[in-house]
Amino acid sequence: QVQLVESGGGLVQAGGSLRLSCAASGSIFSINAMGWYRQAPGKQRELVAIITSGGSTNYAHSVKGRFTISRDNAKNTVYLQMNSLKPEDTADYLCNAAGLKRYEWGSAVDYWGKGTLVTVSS
């Protein structure tokens, strides 16, 4: 069984920083891309940042220049360094592992973590 566990959320003042981590555990052969999404109350889930196994990254326009995504392939872990946080960054942040294969010849499946709450006060 595969699990994604996020950590690092919390309460921070505007202008502050947080670092989120997401570790995928279980029987894992490979993961294509890992990313962070967020969902604020009453809003749709949106992509924050994504990183492929080769290190290519993509960011939402609203976080470019403030957030940095990184990945440790050996540990199946993805990180999100969030700087210059704004109140509008307040949301539940969810980790995604896209195209995860548990075995070399297995099917590629997407997995989600349960989320970690980030609250930015003004």
N, C-alpha and C positions, 0 to 999 in steps of 0.2 A: 504494500500500500504506500502511496506517495502522499506526503504532507508538505504544505508550505506554511511556514510560521514566520510572521512578521514581528518585529520589535522596534523600539526606538521612538514611538509616538509619545505625545505628551502636550503639556501646556507651555507656551513660550510667548514672550512679548514680541510685538511687531519689531522687525529689524534683527531678530535673533536667528539662531540656527538650530537645526536638528538633523540627525543622521538616522535614516531608517535602514533596517537590515531585513532580508528575507532569505531563509535557508530552506532549501528543498531537501527532504529526507526520504529514505526508502530505497527501493530497488530502482536505480536510474541509470540508463545507458547513455542518454544524451538529451540535451534541451536545446531547441533551436534558438528561441529568443526569450528573454526575461524582461518583465516590465512592471511599471507602477501605474496604477490607475487611481482615480479618486472620485468620491461621490459625496457631495454636500447635501444636506437635508433639502428635499424638494427639487433636487436637480438630477440630471442624468449623469451616469458614470462617464468619465472622460479620461482619455489617455494623458498621462503626465510625461512619461519617458519610457523608452524601450531600448534594449541593447541586444544585439545578436551574439551568437557564439564567437563570431569573428571580431567583435568589438565595435561594429557600426552602431551609431546611436541616433535617436530621433527624439525631439522634445516638443511639447506643446509650446505654442508661441508665448503663452502667458508666463512660462517658467524659464525660458531661454536666458542664459546669462546668470541665473540665480541658483538653479538646481543642476547637479551633476550626477549622472548614473554611472555605476561601475559594476564589475562582475568578476567573481572568482570562479572560474569554470571548474577547478579542481574540487572546490567545496560546494558547488551548485548553489552559490549564494550571490545575491544581487543587493547593491546598496544604493541609497539615494541621499546624497548630501544636499540639504536644503538651506540656503543662505538668504539673507535679506527677506525673511518671511513677512507676508502681509496677511491682514485679517481675511482676505478673500482666499487664502490658501487653506483655510479651515475646512476639514473634510475627513472622511474615513479613507485611508490610503490602503489599497489592496494590491497585493503582489500577484503577478500572473506568470506562469511558465507555459510558453506556447510551443507546441510541437514536441512534447516530452515523450521519449521512448523509454520504456522500462527494459526492453531487451533490443538487441541489434535488429531483429526482424519483426519487432512489435509495431503496433500502430502508434502514430503520433497523436497525442491527446493534449488538450489544454487543461491546466490545473489552476485553481485560485486559492489564495489564502483567505483567512477570515477577516483580515483588516486590522489596522492600527489607527487610532484616532489622533489627529493632529489638530490642536486648537491654538489659534494665534490671536492674542488679545491686543486691542488697540491702545 
